[in-house]
Amino acid sequence: MAINKKQTSNQISSLAAKTLGNKSASQTAKSLAASALAQTGSTKQTGTKLEGRASTVLQSQKYSSNTKKLAGSVLSQSNKKR
């Protein structure tokens, strides 16, 4: 398996933490935020299931720009061979 050396930026980590603390944030946003935080300072990669969810978020108009930022970060840390 190819190793992805990308890590979550401080800006996205901060957004992810705020999202997790926001009671009105959607479950999708919180899932993406949790993944982004888990990948902060590590070489962990996004799993297949969350890759699909992130892709859906980026293609949809119903999600906020912050949710799309999280989705983009999570997707950029996926396995490039998939």
Phi, psi and omega in degrees: 000135179289140179267131177264121184267001179288147178229157179293133179286164178298322180296315180289323177300317178296316178298318180297317179297318178295321180297316180295331179273355182270114183295337182266000179290145181290161177298324178297313179299319180292324177296316179295319179297317179297319179295316180299317179293322179296333182268000178287124178070021179219174177255020177300149180244155178290136178283164183302316183297315181287331174302314180298318179295317180297319178298318178298317180300314182294333181270350184261151177265356185275350182264150181288165179295326178293320178296322178292326176297316178297316180299317179297319179295314180297317181293326180291344181256021179272170178290119185292341181279347179278000000 
